[in-house]
Amino acid sequence: QIQGTLDAPVVMTAIDDQWGGIVLSGTFKDNFIDHANISKIRSPSPYLGGISVLRSNLHISNSMIEDIYSEDGINVSHGRLVLHASTIQNAASDCIDSDFSFGIIERNHIRQCGGDAIDMNHSFFNINFNILNENNDKGLSCGEKSVCKAQSNLFNANATAIAAKDSAYLISNRNRY
């Protein structure tokens, strides 16, 4: 558990250029990051995310994750992600990449991703009340048989706002573009 406060967030950053990030692999309990500022991350090979979640559960809230030099900001595979009231920005490729996972992405600001803000593959997510802007590819990419429920999000200055492809199922309601 990483637990800071509004007045004293936990700061995780590189002393020099970059550090190895966070890897959760096969944890059987819920893991929490709350009130943290995490930056200058490059994950070690073979991990794809500055924060990599493999067969694990992660809850992130009230946090800033930025300057991610790994492929993805947060990479979830066969796991669960709950992301709430946080900012993810300046990732080399996708800010959030999910494969065979599920969860909730709610009330976040996701911006300046080199690829997609949110990229889903065989995943099930509720995506609500987020601001997704200035991403080089899609704000939301719902693909490869994923189920994405997107409601009341604001998409601004992305190459494409929302894409549903490859037998994915998208429910889109009250989003703004």
Secondary structure as UniProt FT lines:
FT   STRAND          2..3
FT   STRAND          10..12
FT   STRAND          22..25
FT   STRAND          30..34
FT   STRAND          36..41
FT   TURN            45..46
FT   STRAND          49..54
FT   STRAND          57..61
FT   STRAND          64..68
FT   STRAND          72..77
FT   STRAND          80..84
FT   STRAND          87..91
FT   STRAND          96..99
FT   STRAND          102..106
FT   STRAND          109..113
FT   STRAND          118..121
FT   STRAND          124..128
FT   STRAND          131..133
FT   STRAND          138..143
FT   TURN            144..145
FT   STRAND          147..151
FT   STRAND          154..156
FT   STRAND          160..164
FT   TURN            166..167
FT   STRAND          169..173
//
